[in-house]
Amino acid sequence: MPFICFIRYSLIEKYNLKKIRFHDLRHTCASLLLSKGISMKQIQIWLGHSTFSTTADIYAHLDYSAQEESASAMTGMFTRTGTEETTA
């Protein structure tokens, strides 16, 4: 067994960690960066994706801040302010 694999498995056993693939770590890293407000462009650079659309296609559904901004923009658009005339 290569030395790096031995260290990895030793740490997994020592700390009773779940075994995950390296690619899963990349996804987790990107997800955490996005949750901390790091821009999609910066995440693209960090991950080494050649195009912005690759990163956006994979991680856009996790961009909670954009979803919250959209929801905030919609807030109040459909509520009556009391100054409009009502039609009966």
C-alpha positions as CSV (number, residue, x, y, z in Angstrom):
1,M,0.0,0.0,0.0
2,P,1.4,3.4,-0.9
3,F,2.5,5.5,2.0
4,I,-0.1,8.3,1.4
5,C,-2.9,5.7,1.3
6,F,-1.6,4.2,4.6
7,I,-1.7,7.6,6.3
8,R,-5.1,8.4,4.9
9,Y,-6.6,5.1,6.1
10,S,-4.9,5.4,9.5
11,L,-6.4,8.8,10.0
12,I,-9.8,7.6,8.9
13,E,-9.7,4.7,11.4
14,K,-8.1,6.8,14.2
15,Y,-10.8,9.5,14.1
16,N,-13.7,7.1,13.0
17,L,-14.3,9.2,9.8
18,K,-16.5,8.2,7.0
19,K,-14.7,7.1,3.9
20,I,-15.4,9.4,1.0
21,R,-13.9,9.9,-2.5
22,F,-11.5,12.7,-3.2
23,H,-14.0,14.2,-5.6
24,D,-16.5,14.4,-2.8
25,L,-14.0,16.6,-0.9
26,R,-13.8,19.0,-3.9
27,H,-17.6,19.2,-3.9
28,T,-17.8,19.9,-0.2
29,C,-15.1,22.5,-0.5
30,A,-17.0,24.3,-3.2
31,S,-20.2,24.1,-1.3
32,L,-18.7,25.5,1.8
33,L,-17.1,28.4,-0.1
34,L,-20.4,29.2,-1.7
35,S,-22.2,29.1,1.6
36,K,-19.6,31.7,2.9
37,G,-20.4,34.1,0.1
38,I,-17.4,33.4,-2.1
39,S,-18.4,34.2,-5.7
40,M,-19.0,31.5,-8.3
41,K,-16.2,33.0,-10.3
42,Q,-13.7,32.6,-7.5
43,I,-14.9,29.0,-7.0
44,Q,-14.4,28.3,-10.7
45,I,-10.8,29.5,-10.4
46,W,-10.2,27.5,-7.1
47,L,-11.5,24.3,-8.7
48,G,-9.7,24.9,-12.0
49,H,-12.8,24.7,-14.1
50,S,-12.1,26.0,-17.6
51,T,-15.4,27.7,-17.9
52,F,-17.7,29.6,-15.6
53,S,-20.7,27.6,-16.9
54,T,-19.2,24.3,-15.7
55,T,-19.0,25.6,-12.1
56,A,-22.5,27.3,-12.3
57,D,-24.1,24.2,-13.8
58,I,-22.8,22.1,-10.9
59,Y,-23.2,24.4,-8.0
60,A,-25.9,27.0,-8.8
61,H,-28.5,25.1,-6.9
62,L,-26.5,25.7,-3.8
63,D,-26.3,29.4,-4.1
64,Y,-28.6,30.2,-1.2
65,S,-27.6,33.9,-1.1
66,A,-28.8,34.4,-4.7
67,Q,-32.1,32.6,-3.8
68,E,-32.5,34.8,-0.8
69,E,-31.8,38.0,-2.8
70,S,-34.4,36.9,-5.4
71,A,-36.9,36.2,-2.7
72,S,-36.2,39.6,-1.1
73,A,-36.7,41.3,-4.4
74,M,-40.1,39.7,-4.7
75,T,-41.2,40.6,-1.2
76,G,-43.7,43.3,-1.3
77,M,-44.3,43.1,-5.0
78,F,-47.7,41.5,-4.5
79,T,-48.8,43.2,-1.3
80,R,-51.2,46.1,-1.4
81,T,-50.0,49.3,0.1
82,G,-53.4,50.7,0.7
83,T,-53.1,53.5,-1.9
84,E,-54.3,51.6,-4.9
85,E,-57.9,51.6,-5.8
86,T,-59.7,48.3,-5.4
87,T,-62.0,47.0,-8.1
88,A,-65.1,45.2,-7.0
